[in-house]
Amino acid sequence: MLPDPRPYFAELNDPRRETRNKLHKLSDILMIVVCAVLSGIEDWVGMEEFATQKESWYRGFLELPNGIPSHDTISDVMGRIERKAFADAFMRWVQVALPSLSGEQICLDGKTLRGSREGDKAVHLVSAYAAKARLVLAQQAVANKSNEINAIHDVLSMLEWEGAVVTIDAMGCQKNFARQIAEAGGDYVLALKDKHPTLCEDVRLWLETETTKAALPVHETVEKDHGRIEIRRYSLSGNIDWLEQKQEWAGLVAVGRVESTRTCGGKTSTECRYYLCSFNDLLRFAGITRGHWGIENGQHWVLDVQFGEDANRARKDHSAENLALIRRMSMNVIRHNAPSKDSLRRRKLRASLNDDYRTRLIFGEQKT
């Protein structure tokens, strides 16, 4: 279970000056936002109204020395909180629930906050997502997608990777990332595309030739869903002494191939993807490559559909990044602290209506 977030909020520096106009505590504002987002509120005005309607409940654990802050105050404070400090506090909070990453698959992927777009720029986030535990572990913001590599480096530097396997899409297929993960005692599966055209072509030709000759074992899975059939064929080769660039990739043990054939509405398409892998276990490779989509289905999709992330237009100062972190905090809480197996939509609805249920989400079975 995830712990009470208040001690972690208390570690943050208040960005406001100490004047008589400073009427509300930083931790009170943050808790108002967290509880509102948990309850399905997506905008600053709604947060003020929710807090006003639930003021007696909030007063059970917040000081609120000057009542409920206005939506302008909430927006201003959320935009001024130093985003790296907030991300670090979030990471310390979630590590209580998952102190070791050993045995976990950690998916690294980027997501653009489309509502934050100003001109041709929008906030882009790189997240680390524990697929098995279904927890967002860390978040790093960058100005745009082209800077994603720097954000991946920062996220890799934040966490302890011993015993974990890290999966990254083609943007993160970098030699220094492979070295970072290997030196930290972790494994990796890196998607290989045109960013390394010579290497990708060499791996493609080798694996296609070996597969055609039936020189490699193939693991096949079949999925049927709503009239769609998808057949995946996985192959992995640890015979890579021929690969001229082998020594440049720390920990590289095998190269892999996933062939996906989809049939839907009478139309069939086939796609092949290639990977660099630090272990030589076909069944593990199949599970890991399939598991990487957990960050799309278990995080990105949920944030857009259940928390309205893509439609949210917060963009002043750091408000987009900080509110995105609150959404990830709320998603973690509602998944792991909820006392039922209801859908996320139903849990959010119950949190908006039931004070006792909301209390259990935030504080566990008994408020502290």
Secondary structure as the mmCIF struct_conf table of DSSP 4:
data_model
#
loop_
_struct_conf.conf_type_id
_struct_conf.id
_struct_conf.beg_label_comp_id
_struct_conf.beg_label_asym_id
_struct_conf.beg_label_seq_id
_struct_conf.end_label_comp_id
_struct_conf.end_label_asym_id
_struct_conf.end_label_seq_id
HELX_LH_PP_P HELX_LH_PP_P1 LEU A 2 ASP A 4
BEND BEND1 PRO A 5 PRO A 5
HELX_RH_AL_P HELX_RH_AL_P1 ARG A 6 PHE A 9
TURN_TY1_P TURN_TY1_P1 ALA A 10 GLU A 11
BEND BEND2 LEU A 12 LEU A 12
HELX_LH_PP_P HELX_LH_PP_P2 ASN A 13 ASP A 14
BEND BEND3 ARG A 16 ARG A 16
BEND BEND4 THR A 19 THR A 19
TURN_TY1_P TURN_TY1_P2 ARG A 20 ASN A 21
BEND BEND5 HIS A 24 HIS A 24
HELX_RH_AL_P HELX_RH_AL_P2 LEU A 26 LEU A 38
TURN_TY1_P TURN_TY1_P3 SER A 39 GLY A 40
BEND BEND6 ASP A 43 ASP A 43
HELX_RH_AL_P HELX_RH_AL_P3 TRP A 44 GLN A 53
TURN_TY1_P TURN_TY1_P4 LYS A 54 LYS A 54
HELX_RH_AL_P HELX_RH_AL_P4 GLU A 55 TYR A 58
TURN_TY1_P TURN_TY1_P5 ARG A 59 PHE A 61
TURN_TY1_P TURN_TY1_P6 PRO A 65 ASN A 66
BEND BEND7 ILE A 68 ILE A 68
HELX_LH_PP_P HELX_LH_PP_P3 PRO A 69 SER A 70
HELX_RH_AL_P HELX_RH_AL_P5 HIS A 71 ARG A 80
BEND BEND8 ILE A 81 ILE A 81
HELX_RH_AL_P HELX_RH_AL_P6 ARG A 83 GLN A 95
TURN_TY1_P TURN_TY1_P7 VAL A 96 ALA A 97
TURN_TY1_P TURN_TY1_P8 SER A 102 GLY A 103
STRN STRN1 GLN A 105 THR A 112
HELX_RH_3T_P HELX_RH_3T_P1 ARG A 114 SER A 116
STRN STRN2 GLU A 118 GLU A 118
TURN_TY1_P TURN_TY1_P9 GLY A 119 ASP A 120
STRN STRN3 LYS A 121 LYS A 121
STRN STRN4 HIS A 124 ALA A 130
TURN_TY1_P TURN_TY1_P10 ALA A 131 ARG A 134
STRN STRN5 LEU A 135 VAL A 142
BEND BEND9 ALA A 143 ASN A 144
HELX_RH_3T_P HELX_RH_3T_P2 LYS A 145 ASN A 147
HELX_RH_AL_P HELX_RH_AL_P7 GLU A 148 MET A 158
BEND BEND10 LEU A 159 LEU A 159
TURN_TY1_P TURN_TY1_P11 GLU A 162 GLY A 163
STRN STRN6 VAL A 165 ILE A 168
HELX_RH_3T_P HELX_RH_3T_P3 ALA A 170 GLY A 172
HELX_RH_AL_P HELX_RH_AL_P8 LYS A 175 GLU A 183
TURN_TY1_P TURN_TY1_P12 ALA A 184 GLY A 185
STRN STRN7 ASP A 187 LEU A 192
TURN_TY1_P TURN_TY1_P13 ASP A 194 LYS A 195
BEND BEND11 HIS A 196 HIS A 196
HELX_RH_AL_P HELX_RH_AL_P9 PRO A 197 THR A 212
TURN_TY1_P TURN_TY1_P14 LYS A 213 ALA A 214
BEND BEND12 LEU A 216 LEU A 216
STRN STRN8 VAL A 218 ASP A 225
TURN_TY1_P TURN_TY1_P15 HIS A 226 GLY A 227
STRN STRN9 ARG A 228 SER A 237
TURN_TY1_P TURN_TY1_P16 ASP A 241 TRP A 242
TURN_TY1_P TURN_TY1_P17 GLU A 244 GLN A 245
HELX_RH_3T_P HELX_RH_3T_P4 LYS A 246 GLU A 248
BEND BEND13 TRP A 249 TRP A 249
TURN_TY1_P TURN_TY1_P18 ALA A 250 GLY A 251
STRN STRN10 ALA A 254 CYS A 264
TURN_TY1_P TURN_TY1_P19 GLY A 265 GLY A 266
STRN STRN11 LYS A 267 CYS A 277
BEND BEND14 SER A 278 PHE A 279
HELX_RH_AL_P HELX_RH_AL_P10 LEU A 282 GLY A 291
TURN_TY1_P TURN_TY1_P20 HIS A 292 TRP A 293
HELX_RH_AL_P HELX_RH_AL_P11 GLY A 294 ILE A 295
HELX_RH_PI_P HELX_RH_PI_P1 GLU A 296 HIS A 300
HELX_RH_AL_P HELX_RH_AL_P12 TRP A 301 VAL A 305
TURN_TY1_P TURN_TY1_P21 GLN A 306 PHE A 307
TURN_TY1_P TURN_TY1_P22 GLU A 309 ALA A 311
BEND BEND15 LYS A 316 LYS A 316
TURN_TY1_P TURN_TY1_P23 ASP A 317 HIS A 318
HELX_RH_AL_P HELX_RH_AL_P13 SER A 319 HIS A 336
BEND BEND16 ASN A 337 ASN A 337
BEND BEND17 PRO A 339 SER A 340
HELX_RH_AL_P HELX_RH_AL_P14 LEU A 344 LEU A 353
HELX_RH_AL_P HELX_RH_AL_P15 ASP A 355 PHE A 363
BEND BEND18 GLU A 365 GLN A 366
#
